[in-house]
């Protein structure tokens, strides 16, 4: 598990053991079929949660402490395929704005909706997070001991509670295409638990043959063609591009559904392909608009970040990249699924005071331009050019080390 991060708001404070607090809010994203789940929990000092105005003062007197944390919020990020509980961060605040910003920062790229949880449902989900995490990384056991004690006080959980949690964190596919793509995605990651949620309870296990490589892989693309045989039975013939640590493979399979659930999966054949062949499969246009930033104000980055609060960010030697994702995962419901289709637009603030905006769609770039031109920072940006390329270019620009987009274009032309 990655190192837990904490942000302390306000004066120096001390958080008491978890047993002193009561859960006051709980919610989780319905993104389990994408292989990740985000969960937000709110906790309040026990007596305060009951409405006592003197609780904090009483705690100070009893424990001999001042500035005790009276409310805090936790943000879990669960990854089903590898780490388990990948990160757990906290803010010691009751400020709604701080809480919203933390949610955006942690879960803005997941593309799902938050579903409310009861305390027992939240505990049930924590229990699952802990079990998977400690199985895969025993060293995390000590770090999660306090949460383990909390869960044990509420366990065991009924089958109905387990089903209720699964229904909330697993968004139901809207089409057969969505079911097929999600199923093969879970197969690729060796996530059998996730794959089972997409299978019919009436399916014959002997007909559910694994469609995957011997090790975990990422499904970069899947094309599903609807096929009806001479008896009128419908299935989907799939061509799946898998990426296993930079080694690319094409797998062919047939997936059969009934009432939106998988009843049979049959691998046909598969073979390894070159990185160049994989690139051709993933080839797509990219639209780029770039601006000169007419400002020496160091606050520009923060002002721009406020325009895309849910965007993820990554620092490079030549600039800062913001990646803004679509608000939902509707791209999974199409005949052809491409992993990067969830990306709405990218924004790269270069060290040469330029803003490079990119999107894979014309509507995406127009939306990004409109947002920028109607914002408070528009007066400090000078449009320098609009381009349409027949293949993605922004990533190459970032990797090139150039911080001036004009110089980069001169270099590649």
C-alpha positions in Angstrom: 0.0 0.0 0.0 1.2 3.5 -0.8 2.2 5.7 2.1 -0.9 7.3 3.7 -1.1 11.0 3.3 -2.6 13.4 5.9 -3.5 17.1 5.6 -4.0 19.0 8.9 -6.3 22.0 8.7 -6.0 24.9 11.2 -4.1 24.9 14.5 -1.9 22.0 15.7 -4.3 19.3 16.8 -4.4 15.8 18.1 -6.7 13.1 16.8 -7.9 10.6 19.4 -8.2 6.9 18.8 -11.0 5.9 16.5 -13.1 4.5 19.4 -13.8 8.1 20.5 -15.5 9.0 17.3 -18.8 8.1 15.6 -19.3 7.7 11.8 -21.6 10.6 10.7 -21.5 10.1 6.9 -20.5 7.4 4.4 -20.5 7.1 0.6 -18.7 5.1 -2.1 -18.3 5.4 -5.9 -20.2 2.9 -8.1 -17.0 2.2 -10.1 -16.1 -1.3 -9.0 -16.4 -2.7 -12.5 -13.7 -0.3 -13.6 -11.5 -2.0 -11.0 -11.4 0.8 -8.4 -13.7 2.2 -5.7 -13.4 5.5 -3.8 -15.0 5.7 -0.4 -15.5 8.9 1.8 -16.2 8.6 5.5 -17.0 11.4 8.0 -16.3 11.0 11.7 -17.2 13.2 14.7 -16.2 13.1 18.4 -18.7 10.8 20.0 -20.4 13.3 22.4 -20.4 16.0 19.7 -22.1 13.5 17.4 -24.8 13.2 20.1 -25.2 17.0 20.2 -23.3 17.9 23.4 -21.8 21.4 23.2 -19.4 20.6 26.1 -17.9 17.4 24.6 -14.7 19.0 23.4 -14.2 20.8 26.7 -14.9 17.5 28.6 -12.4 15.6 26.5 -9.8 18.2 27.3 -10.4 18.0 31.0 -10.5 14.1 31.1 -7.5 13.6 28.8 -5.5 16.7 29.6 -5.4 17.7 26.0 -6.2 20.8 24.0 -7.0 21.3 20.3 -8.5 17.9 20.0 -9.8 17.0 16.5 -13.6 17.0 16.8 -14.3 16.0 13.2 -12.3 14.4 10.4 -12.9 12.9 7.0 -11.2 9.9 5.4 -10.8 9.2 1.7 -10.2 5.5 0.7 -8.9 4.5 -2.8 -9.3 0.8 -3.4 -7.7 -0.9 -6.4 -9.1 -4.4 -7.0 -6.4 -5.8 -9.2 -3.1 -5.2 -7.4 -2.7 -3.3 -4.2 -6.0 -3.5 -2.5 -6.3 -0.4 -0.4 -3.9 1.8 -2.4 -4.2 4.9 -0.3 -6.0 6.3 2.7 -5.8 10.1 3.3 -7.5 12.3 5.9 -8.4 15.9 6.4 -9.1 17.2 10.0 -11.8 19.6 9.1 -15.6 20.0 9.0 -15.4 22.7 6.2 -17.7 21.6 3.3 -15.4 23.2 0.8 -12.4 21.4 2.1 -14.3 18.1 2.0 -15.5 18.7 -1.6 -12.1 19.7 -2.8 -10.6 16.5 -1.2 -13.3 14.4 -2.9 -12.5 16.0 -6.3 -8.8 15.6 -5.8 -9.1 11.9 -4.9 -11.9 10.7 -7.1 -12.3 13.2 -9.9 -11.1 10.8 -12.6 -13.3 7.8 -11.6 -16.3 8.8 -13.7 -18.8 7.4 -11.3 -21.5 8.5 -8.8 -21.3 8.5 -5.1 -23.8 6.1 -3.4 -24.8 6.6 0.2 -23.9 3.8 2.7 -25.1 2.9 6.1 -22.5 2.5 8.8 -22.7 -1.3 8.6 -22.4 -1.2 4.8 -19.3 1.1 5.1 -17.8 -1.3 7.7 -18.5 -4.2 5.4 -16.6 -2.4 2.6 -13.7 -1.5 4.9 -13.6 -5.2 6.0 -13.2 -6.2 2.3 -10.5 -3.5 1.7 -8.5 -4.7 4.8 -8.7 -8.4 3.9 -7.6 -8.0 0.3 -4.8 -5.5 1.3 -3.3 -7.6 4.1 -3.5 -10.8 1.9 -1.5 -9.0 -0.8 0.8 -7.0 1.5 1.1 -8.4 5.0 3.2 -5.4 6.0 0.0 -3.2 5.9 -1.6 -5.2 8.8 -0.1 -3.0 11.5 -1.1 0.2 9.7 -4.7 -1.0 9.4 -5.0 -2.4 13.0 -7.2 0.4 14.3 -9.7 0.0 11.4 -9.6 -3.8 11.9 -10.7 -3.3 15.6 -13.5 -1.0 14.5 -14.8 -3.5 11.9 -14.6 -6.4 14.3 -17.0 -4.6 16.7 -19.7 -4.6 14.0 -19.0 -8.0 12.3 -20.3 -10.4 11.2 -22.1 -9.1 8.1 -25.1 -10.8 6.6 -25.4 -12.0 3.1 -28.0 -9.3 2.5 -25.6 -6.6 3.6 -22.9 -8.0 1.3 -25.2 -8.0 -1.6 -26.4 -4.4 -0.8 -22.8 -3.2 -0.9 -22.1 -4.9 -4.2 -25.2 -3.4 -5.8 -24.1 0.0 -4.7 -20.5 -0.1 -5.8 -21.1 -2.0 -9.1 -22.9 0.2 -11.7 -25.1 -2.0 -13.8 -24.1 -2.0 -17.5 -26.7 -0.3 -19.7 -26.1 -2.4 -22.8 -24.8 -5.8 -23.8 -21.7 -4.0 -25.0 -21.0 -2.6 -21.6 -21.4 -6.0 -20.0 -19.0 -7.6 -22.5 -16.3 -4.8 -22.1 -16.5 -4.8 -18.3 -16.3 -8.6 -18.2 -13.2 -8.8 -20.4 -11.7 -5.9 -18.5 -12.1 -7.8 -15.2 -10.8 -11.0 -16.9 -7.7 -9.1 -18.1 -6.9 -8.0 -14.5 -7.4 -11.5 -13.1 -10.2 -9.9 -11.0 -12.4 -13.0 -10.7 -14.6 -11.4 -8.0 -15.5 -8.5 -10.3 -16.0 -10.8 -13.3 -18.5 -12.9 -11.3 -20.8 -10.0 -10.7 -21.3 -9.9 -14.4 -22.2 -13.6 -14.8 -25.7 -15.1 -14.6 -26.3 -17.2 -11.5 -27.7 -19.8 -13.8 -24.6 -20.0 -16.0 -22.8 -23.4 -16.2 -19.3 -22.8 -14.8 -17.9 -25.2 -17.4 -18.9 -22.7 -20.1 -17.2 -19.7 -18.4 -13.7 -20.3 -19.6 -11.1 -17.6 -18.7 -10.3 -15.1 -21.5 -6.9 -13.7 -20.3 -3.2 -14.0 -20.2 -1.3 -16.0 -17.6 -0.5 -12.7 -15.7 -2.4 -9.5 -15.1 -2.8 -7.1 -18.0 -4.6 -3.9 -18.9 -7.3 -4.0 -21.5 -6.4 -1.1 -23.8 -9.1 -1.7 -26.4 -11.9 -4.1 -27.1 -14.0 -4.5 -30.3 -17.3 -6.4 -29.8 -19.2 -7.5 -33.0 -22.7 -8.8 -32.5 -23.2 -12.2 -34.1 -26.4 -14.2 -34.6 -26.1 -17.9 -35.6 -28.4 -19.9 -37.7 -30.5 -20.8 -34.7 -31.0 -17.2 -33.7 -28.7 -17.3 -30.8 -26.8 -14.0 -30.2 -23.2 -13.7 -29.0 -20.4 -11.2 -29.3 -17.1 -11.9 -31.2 -14.4 -9.9 -29.5 -10.9 -8.7 -30.5 -9.2 -7.6 -27.3 -5.9 -5.6 -27.1 -4.0 -6.3 -23.8 -1.0 -4.5 -22.5 1.1 -6.5 -20.0 4.0 -4.2 -18.9 4.5 -3.0 -22.5 4.1 -6.4 -24.1 1.0 -6.3 -26.3 -1.3 -9.2 -27.1 -4.4 -9.7 -29.2 -7.0 -12.2 -27.9 -10.1 -13.3 -29.7 -13.1 -14.7 -27.9 -16.8 -15.3 -28.0 -19.0 -14.0 -25.2 -22.7 -15.0 -24.8 -25.2 -13.1 -22.7 -28.7 -13.6 -21.5 -30.7 -10.8 -20.0 -27.6 -8.7 -19.8 -25.4 -11.2 -17.9 -22.7 -13.5 -19.2 -23.6 -17.1 -19.6 -20.6 -18.3 -21.6 -17.1 -17.1 -22.5 -15.0 -19.0 -25.0 -11.4 -18.1 -25.9 -10.6 -18.6 -29.6 -7.0 -17.7 -30.2 -4.5 -15.1 -29.4 -1.0 -13.9 -30.2 1.6 -11.3 -29.3 1.9 -8.2 -31.5 4.6 -5.5 -31.7 4.3 -2.1 -30.0 4.0 -0.6 -33.5 1.1 -2.8 -34.4 -0.6 -1.9 -31.0 0.0 1.8 -31.7 -1.9 1.3 -35.1 -4.8 -0.3 -33.3 -4.9 2.6 -30.8 -4.3 5.3 -33.4 -6.7 8.3 -33.3 -6.8 12.0 -34.0 -5.9 14.6 -31.5 -6.9 18.3 -31.5 -4.5 20.8 -29.9 -4.9 24.5 -29.2 -2.1 26.4 -27.4 -1.8 29.8 -25.8 1.0 32.1 -24.6 0.5 33.0 -20.9 0.9 36.8 -20.5 1.5 36.8 -16.8 4.4 36.5 -14.4 2.0 35.9 -11.5 3.0 32.7 -9.8 -0.7 32.2 -8.8 -1.7 31.5 -12.4 -1.3 27.7 -11.9 -3.6 27.8 -8.9 -6.2 29.9 -10.7 -6.1 27.5 -13.6 -6.4 24.5 -11.3 -9.6 26.1 -9.8 -11.2 25.8 -13.3 -10.7 22.1 -13.4 -11.1 21.0 -9.8 -11.7 17.3 -10.6 -8.7 17.0 -12.9 -5.8 14.9 -11.9 -2.4 16.5 -12.0 1.2 15.4 -12.7 4.4 17.3 -12.5 7.1 17.0 -15.2 10.5 18.7 -15.6 9.0 20.8 -18.5 5.6 21.6 -17.0 2.4 20.6 -15.1 -0.2 18.3 -16.7 -3.9 18.4 -15.8 -6.1 15.6 -17.0 -9.9 16.2 -17.0 -12.1 13.1 -17.3 -15.7 12.7 -18.4 -18.3 12.8 -15.7 -19.4 9.2 -16.3 -18.3 6.0 -17.9 -20.7 5.9 -20.9 -17.8 5.2 -23.2 -17.9 1.6 -22.0 -21.4 1.2 -23.6 -20.1 1.4 -27.2 -19.2 -1.4 -29.7 -15.6 -0.3 -29.6 -14.1 0.4 -26.1 -10.8 2.3 -25.8 -9.4 2.9 -22.4 -8.5 6.5 -23.0 -12.0 7.4 -24.1 -12.8 8.5 -20.5 -10.4 11.5 -21.0 -12.2 14.7 -21.9 -9.2 17.0 -22.2 -5.6 17.5 -21.1 -4.0 20.8 -20.2 -0.2 21.2 -20.0 1.2 24.4 -18.4 4.8 24.5 -19.7 7.9 26.1 -18.1 8.0 28.4 -21.1 4.7 30.0 -20.0 2.5 28.3 -22.5 -0.8 26.5 -22.1 -1.2 23.5 -24.4 -4.8 22.1 -24.6 -5.5 18.7 -26.2 -8.5 16.4 -26.7 -9.3 13.3 -28.8 -12.6 14.8 -30.0 -13.6 18.0 -31.7 -16.4 18.5 -29.1 -13.9 18.0 -26.3 -11.5 20.7 -27.6 -14.4 23.1 -28.2 -15.7 22.6 -24.7 -12.2 23.2 -23.2 -11.7 26.4 -25.3 -15.1 27.7 -24.2 -14.3 27.1 -20.6 -11.0 29.0 -21.0 -12.3 31.9 -23.0 -15.1 32.6 -20.6 -12.9 32.3 -17.5 -11.3 35.0 -15.3 -7.8 34.0 -16.8 -8.8 34.6 -20.4 -7.3 38.1 -20.4 -3.9 36.7 -19.6 -3.9 34.2 -22.5 -3.0 34.9 -26.1 -4.2 32.2 -28.6 -1.2 31.0 -30.7 -2.6 28.2 -32.9 -5.1 25.4 -33.4 -4.1 22.1 -34.9 -5.6 18.7 -35.8 -3.2 15.7 -35.9 -4.0 12.2 -37.1 -2.3 10.7 -34.1 -1.8 11.8 -30.4 1.0 14.3 -30.0 0.7 15.9 -26.5 2.3 12.9 -24.8 5.2 12.9 -27.2 5.7 16.7 -26.6 5.8 16.1 -22.8 8.2 13.2 -23.1 10.5 15.2 -25.5 11.6 17.5 -22.8 10.8 20.6 -24.8 8.9 23.3 -22.9 8.2 25.5 -26.0 5.5 24.0 -28.2 6.6 26.0 -31.2 10.1 24.8 -31.0 8.8 21.2 -30.6 6.7 21.5 -33.8 9.8 22.8 -35.7 11.8 19.9 -34.4 9.3 17.2 -35.6 8.3 18.8 -39.0 
